[in-house]
């Protein structure tokens, strides 16, 4: 099974927030090979920024966290002219930011479920793709 996970989910792997536990179940399933996770390339910048803002992490821990994000080897997708055009359509159609629309576009392109912890993202995404809130992920796991 493959999913697209957005930054609201992946950031919780490094920052203790609401739904961190459910997000870590998704990560564990990825690490153990139960699922594959795809995301737009810019996910690393969004998650890196959330780690930078996390004052609970000292500099060394923050540096290790961003390095480990890359070492996880998520399926990060670089933009193309076609994907950017469709993302612009999605952003304009939904009223979401271009950044958020990238995740919907990628889920649409790959024909997979979008996993998010962002209620607004979920509400808009459900009109275009299969999407679930990360709190639902443990209940939807398929082995």
Number of C-alpha atoms within 10 A of each C-alpha: 13 17 22 26 29 27 26 22 24 25 23 22 23 22 18 12 11 11 16 21 16 21 26 17 16 26 22 13 15 18 15 10 11 15 18 18 23 23 24 23 15 17 23 20 12 17 24 21 13 20 23 17 12 14 11 12 16 10 12 8 13 20 14 11 20 19 13 12 18 11 9 11 11 18 14 16 13 10 15 9 8 8 15 15 13 19 23 18 15 23 20 13 11 17 12 17 14 16 17 20 25 26 27 33 26 25 26 18 12 13 14 19 21 29 31 26 25 16 11 11 24 20 14 19 27 14 10 14 19 17 23 21 19 27 18 13 16 13 9 10 13 9 7
